[in-house]
């Protein structure tokens, strides 16, 4: 199926399937940019403490060059404290920033299918063919070149503006020099990160548009998905037919327990039962056309009376479900029929007794 046939927008189910496969809009540089910004924020927020640590390190190293040769561990302790002050908070901030960006792009969800071992993921040829494809290589080359050129140019321009301050650092005290150097470094890095953020935004937009195009669906895919969600119409039709057949069989099985069959002479048959445990007559079976004829055949087989009452048969068929008692408005008409049937049975029983006598 060609891409020209993919004209339907992606459904929620298809988007969810893409996300389960790890295919969602993202920028590859976003995590690194935010992590770097978090590091800069930590450096800017702890600039005073960092300046003191750097000054302390400088004094204990350049101020006493023979300290290590004498076995004095003070320079090592100062270096450790300085590295800890520089690295630990920045590393924690970078990890938190990277995680937040990842959650923002992918969402917070636990999907064990992505970490489950799959043989196709172990095939290096598919990934190798993707990497070596001319389109992929051209895209990567253009993207990398754009990042280097733009970030380098922005960093160069900002550093060029800060160059007079850098040249005066040698004339400042150590604490003031470290403070000014940190300020300049933050300005340069922020400018470079801003340039990279613009590129990352363009990369995210391009990835999103490309993904939307991939998620487009053909009419066949859309219909298949609808069938999966709503159920296959053929399967549903078979299930309905099976349910109707079972209901029909249950109705026919209940006919032998009926007291009388009320008919509309050819199209409708309603089987009524009125036993000792029934508070009111109950409709135990009903049917139209062929089913009505089958009900009558079973009734004749079991000696159940069949009486014609067009209005009553139609009313009971339309108003009373199988297994439900007859409503009050039809009590009188049903009572007349049952009285006739019971009287008929009583007369038959008396005739039998006379014949035996």
C-alpha positions as CSV (number, residue, x, y, z in Angstrom):
1,X,0.0,0.0,0.0
2,X,1.6,3.3,-1.1
3,X,1.9,6.4,1.1
4,X,-0.6,8.2,-1.2
5,X,-3.3,5.8,0.1
6,X,-2.7,6.8,3.7
7,X,-5.2,9.6,3.9
8,X,-7.0,8.9,7.2
9,X,-5.8,10.5,10.5
10,X,-4.4,8.2,13.1
11,X,-6.9,6.9,15.7
12,X,-6.2,6.9,19.4
13,X,-5.6,3.1,19.3
14,X,-2.9,3.5,16.6
15,X,-1.2,6.3,18.5
16,X,-1.2,4.1,21.6
17,X,0.3,1.3,19.6
18,X,3.1,3.5,18.3
19,X,3.8,4.7,21.8
20,X,4.0,1.1,23.0
21,X,6.6,0.5,20.3
22,X,8.6,3.5,21.5
23,X,7.7,5.6,18.5
24,X,6.8,9.0,19.7
25,X,7.8,12.6,18.9
26,X,11.1,13.5,20.6
27,X,14.2,15.6,20.2
28,X,17.4,13.7,20.6
29,X,19.2,16.8,22.0
30,X,16.5,17.8,24.5
31,X,17.8,15.8,27.4
32,X,21.3,17.0,27.0
33,X,20.3,20.6,26.6
34,X,18.1,20.5,29.7
35,X,20.8,18.6,31.7
36,X,23.4,21.2,30.7
37,X,20.9,24.0,31.6
38,X,20.4,22.4,35.0
39,X,24.2,22.3,35.5
40,X,24.5,25.9,34.7
41,X,21.6,26.8,37.0
42,X,23.4,24.9,39.8
43,X,26.7,26.7,39.1
44,X,24.9,30.1,39.0
45,X,23.1,29.3,42.2
46,X,26.2,28.1,44.1
47,X,28.5,30.6,42.5
48,X,29.7,32.0,45.9
49,X,30.5,28.5,47.3
50,X,32.2,27.5,44.1
51,X,34.3,30.7,44.2
52,X,35.5,30.0,47.7
53,X,36.3,26.4,46.8
54,X,38.3,27.4,43.8
55,X,40.1,30.1,45.8
56,X,40.8,27.6,48.6
57,X,42.3,25.1,46.0
58,X,44.4,27.8,44.3
59,X,45.9,29.0,47.6
60,X,46.8,25.4,48.7
61,X,48.3,24.4,45.4
62,X,50.0,27.4,43.8
63,X,50.6,29.0,47.2
64,X,52.7,26.1,48.4
65,X,54.2,24.1,45.5
66,X,56.3,21.9,47.8
67,X,53.4,20.7,50.0
68,X,53.0,17.4,48.3
69,X,56.7,16.6,48.4
70,X,56.6,17.1,52.1
71,X,53.7,14.7,52.5
72,X,51.1,17.4,53.2
73,X,47.7,16.2,52.1
74,X,46.0,19.6,52.3
75,X,46.2,20.2,48.5
76,X,44.5,16.8,47.9
77,X,41.8,17.5,50.4
78,X,41.2,20.9,48.8
79,X,41.1,19.3,45.3
80,X,38.6,16.7,46.6
81,X,36.4,19.4,48.2
82,X,36.5,21.5,45.1
83,X,35.6,18.6,42.7
84,X,32.8,17.5,45.1
85,X,31.4,21.0,45.1
86,X,31.6,21.2,41.3
87,X,30.6,17.7,40.3
88,X,28.1,16.3,42.8
89,X,25.3,19.0,42.7
90,X,25.8,19.5,39.0
91,X,25.5,15.7,38.3
92,X,22.4,15.4,40.4
93,X,20.8,18.4,38.6
94,X,21.7,16.9,35.2
95,X,20.1,13.6,36.1
96,X,16.9,15.2,37.3
97,X,16.7,17.4,34.3
98,X,17.3,14.6,31.8
99,X,14.6,12.4,33.6
100,X,12.1,15.2,33.5
101,X,12.6,15.8,29.8
102,X,12.3,12.0,29.1
103,X,9.0,11.9,31.1
104,X,7.7,15.0,29.3
105,X,8.3,13.4,25.9
106,X,7.5,9.8,26.6
107,X,5.1,10.1,29.5
108,X,5.2,8.3,32.8
109,X,4.2,4.7,32.1
110,X,5.4,1.2,32.8
111,X,5.6,-1.0,29.7
112,X,7.5,-4.3,30.3
113,X,7.1,-5.2,26.6
114,X,9.8,-2.7,25.7
115,X,12.4,-4.4,27.9
116,X,11.3,-8.0,27.1
117,X,13.8,-9.9,24.9
118,X,12.8,-10.0,21.3
119,X,14.8,-11.8,18.6
120,X,14.2,-9.1,16.0
121,X,16.0,-6.6,18.2
122,X,19.2,-8.7,18.1
123,X,19.3,-8.5,14.3
124,X,22.1,-6.0,13.5
125,X,21.4,-5.9,9.8
126,X,18.2,-3.9,10.0
127,X,19.8,-1.2,12.1
128,X,22.9,-1.2,10.0
129,X,20.9,-0.8,6.7
130,X,19.1,2.1,8.3
131,X,22.4,3.8,9.4
132,X,24.0,3.2,6.0
133,X,21.0,4.5,4.0
134,X,21.8,7.7,2.0
135,X,18.8,9.5,3.4
136,X,19.7,8.7,7.0
137,X,23.3,9.6,6.4
138,X,22.4,12.9,4.7
139,X,20.0,13.8,7.5
140,X,22.5,13.1,10.2
141,X,25.3,15.0,8.4
142,X,23.1,18.0,7.9
143,X,21.9,18.0,11.5
144,X,25.3,17.5,13.0
145,X,26.9,20.2,10.8
146,X,24.1,22.7,11.7
147,X,24.6,22.1,15.4
148,X,28.3,22.5,15.2
149,X,28.2,25.6,13.0
150,X,25.4,27.4,14.9
151,X,26.6,26.5,18.4
152,X,30.2,27.4,17.4
153,X,29.2,30.7,15.9
154,X,27.0,31.8,18.8
155,X,29.7,30.8,21.3
156,X,32.4,32.6,19.3
157,X,30.3,35.8,19.1
158,X,29.5,35.8,22.8
159,X,33.1,35.0,23.8
160,X,34.3,37.8,21.5
161,X,32.1,40.2,23.4
162,X,33.5,38.9,26.7
163,X,37.1,38.8,25.6
164,X,38.0,42.3,27.2
165,X,36.9,41.0,30.6
166,X,38.9,37.8,30.1
167,X,42.0,39.8,29.4
168,X,41.6,41.7,32.7
169,X,41.2,38.6,34.9
170,X,45.0,38.5,35.6
171,X,44.8,41.9,37.3
172,X,42.0,40.9,39.7
173,X,42.3,39.1,43.0
174,X,41.8,35.3,43.0
175,X,38.3,35.4,44.4
176,X,37.1,38.2,42.0
177,X,38.8,36.5,39.1
178,X,37.1,33.2,39.8
179,X,33.8,34.9,40.2
180,X,34.1,36.8,36.9
181,X,35.3,33.7,35.1
182,X,32.3,31.7,36.3
183,X,30.0,34.6,35.1
184,X,31.6,34.7,31.7
185,X,31.4,30.9,31.3
186,X,27.7,30.9,32.3
187,X,26.9,33.6,29.7
188,X,28.7,31.7,26.9
189,X,27.1,28.4,27.8
190,X,23.6,29.9,28.0
191,X,24.0,31.5,24.6
192,X,25.2,28.2,23.1
193,X,22.4,26.2,24.8
194,X,19.8,28.7,23.5
195,X,21.1,28.1,20.0
196,X,21.0,24.3,20.5
197,X,17.5,24.6,22.0
198,X,16.3,26.3,18.8
199,X,17.8,23.4,16.7
200,X,16.2,20.9,19.1
201,X,12.8,22.5,18.7
202,X,13.2,22.2,14.9
203,X,14.2,18.6,15.3
204,X,11.2,17.9,17.5
205,X,8.9,19.5,15.1
206,X,10.4,17.6,12.1
207,X,10.2,14.3,14.0
208,X,6.6,15.0,15.0
209,X,5.5,15.8,11.4
210,X,7.3,12.7,10.2
211,X,5.7,10.6,12.8
212,X,2.2,11.9,12.0
213,X,2.8,11.0,8.4
214,X,3.8,7.5,9.4
215,X,0.7,7.1,11.6
216,X,-1.6,8.0,8.7
217,X,-3.9,5.0,8.0
218,X,-5.3,3.5,4.9
219,X,-9.1,2.8,4.6
220,X,-8.4,-0.9,5.1
221,X,-6.4,-0.4,8.3
222,X,-9.1,1.9,9.6
223,X,-11.8,-0.7,8.9
224,X,-9.8,-3.5,10.4
225,X,-9.3,-1.5,13.5
226,X,-13.0,-0.8,13.8
227,X,-13.8,-4.5,13.4
228,X,-11.3,-5.4,16.1
229,X,-12.8,-2.8,18.5
230,X,-16.5,-3.5,17.7
231,X,-16.1,-7.2,16.8
232,X,-16.2,-8.9,13.5
233,X,-19.7,-8.3,11.9
234,X,-19.7,-11.9,10.6
235,X,-18.7,-13.3,14.0
236,X,-21.4,-11.1,15.7
237,X,-24.0,-12.3,13.2
238,X,-23.0,-15.9,13.9
239,X,-23.3,-15.3,17.6
240,X,-26.7,-13.7,17.2
241,X,-27.9,-16.6,15.1
242,X,-26.6,-19.1,17.6
243,X,-28.4,-17.1,20.4
244,X,-31.6,-17.1,18.4
245,X,-31.3,-20.9,17.8
246,X,-30.8,-21.5,21.5
247,X,-33.7,-19.3,22.5
248,X,-35.9,-21.1,19.9
249,X,-34.9,-24.5,21.3
250,X,-35.6,-23.4,24.9
251,X,-39.0,-22.1,23.8
252,X,-39.8,-25.4,22.1
253,X,-38.7,-27.4,25.2
254,X,-41.0,-25.3,27.3
255,X,-44.1,-26.1,25.2
256,X,-44.7,-29.5,26.8
257,X,-45.2,-27.8,30.2
258,X,-47.9,-25.4,28.8
259,X,-51.5,-25.5,29.8
260,X,-52.8,-24.1,26.5
261,X,-51.7,-22.7,23.2
262,X,-53.3,-19.4,22.1
263,X,-53.0,-18.7,18.4
264,X,-53.6,-16.1,15.7
265,X,-54.6,-18.8,13.5
266,X,-51.4,-19.1,11.4
267,X,-48.8,-16.5,12.2
268,X,-48.6,-16.4,16.0
269,X,-48.6,-19.0,18.8
270,X,-48.3,-18.3,22.5
271,X,-47.9,-21.1,25.1
272,X,-49.4,-20.4,28.5
273,X,-48.7,-22.3,31.7
274,X,-50.8,-22.1,34.8
275,X,-49.8,-24.5,37.5
276,X,-50.1,-24.8,41.3
277,X,-47.0,-22.8,41.9
278,X,-47.9,-20.0,39.5
279,X,-49.5,-17.0,41.0
280,X,-50.6,-15.9,37.5
281,X,-50.5,-17.5,34.0
282,X,-46.9,-17.4,32.5
283,X,-45.9,-17.2,28.9
284,X,-43.5,-20.1,28.5
285,X,-43.0,-20.0,24.7
286,X,-44.1,-17.9,21.7
287,X,-43.2,-17.7,18.1
288,X,-44.1,-16.5,14.6
289,X,-44.6,-18.4,11.3
290,X,-42.5,-21.6,11.2
291,X,-41.8,-21.4,15.0
292,X,-45.5,-21.0,15.6
293,X,-46.2,-24.1,13.6
294,X,-43.6,-26.1,15.5
295,X,-45.1,-25.0,18.8
296,X,-48.5,-26.3,17.6
297,X,-47.0,-29.6,16.5
298,X,-45.4,-30.2,19.9
299,X,-48.6,-29.2,21.6
300,X,-50.6,-31.8,19.6
301,X,-47.9,-34.4,20.4
302,X,-48.4,-33.8,24.1
303,X,-52.1,-33.3,24.0
304,X,-52.1,-29.6,24.9
305,X,-55.2,-27.7,23.8
306,X,-54.8,-25.2,21.0
307,X,-57.3,-22.3,21.0
308,X,-57.7,-19.4,18.6
309,X,-57.9,-15.9,20.0
310,X,-56.4,-13.4,17.6
311,X,-56.5,-10.3,19.8
312,X,-55.2,-12.1,22.8
313,X,-52.4,-13.9,20.9
314,X,-51.2,-10.6,19.3
315,X,-51.3,-8.8,22.7
316,X,-49.4,-11.5,24.6
317,X,-46.9,-11.8,21.8
318,X,-46.2,-8.0,21.7
319,X,-46.3,-7.3,25.5
320,X,-45.1,-10.3,27.5
321,X,-41.6,-11.7,27.3
322,X,-41.0,-15.4,27.7
323,X,-40.9,-16.5,31.3
324,X,-43.0,-13.5,32.5
325,X,-46.5,-13.6,33.9
326,X,-49.5,-12.2,32.0
327,X,-50.3,-8.6,33.0
328,X,-53.5,-7.8,34.8
329,X,-55.3,-6.2,31.8
330,X,-55.3,-9.6,30.1
331,X,-56.3,-11.7,33.2
332,X,-60.0,-11.9,32.2
333,X,-59.4,-13.1,28.6
334,X,-56.8,-15.6,29.8
335,X,-59.0,-16.8,32.7
336,X,-61.8,-17.5,30.2
337,X,-59.5,-19.6,28.0
338,X,-58.1,-21.5,31.0
339,X,-61.5,-22.1,32.4
340,X,-62.6,-23.6,29.1
341,X,-59.5,-25.8,29.0
342,X,-59.9,-27.0,32.5
343,X,-63.5,-27.7,32.0
344,X,-62.6,-29.6,28.8
345,X,-60.1,-31.6,30.7
346,X,-62.6,-32.3,33.5
347,X,-65.1,-33.5,30.9
348,X,-62.5,-35.8,29.3
349,X,-61.6,-37.2,32.7
350,X,-65.2,-38.0,33.5
351,X,-65.6,-39.7,30.1
352,X,-62.6,-41.8,30.8
353,X,-64.0,-42.9,34.2
354,X,-67.4,-43.8,32.6
355,X,-65.7,-45.9,30.0
356,X,-63.7,-47.7,32.6
357,X,-66.8,-48.3,34.7
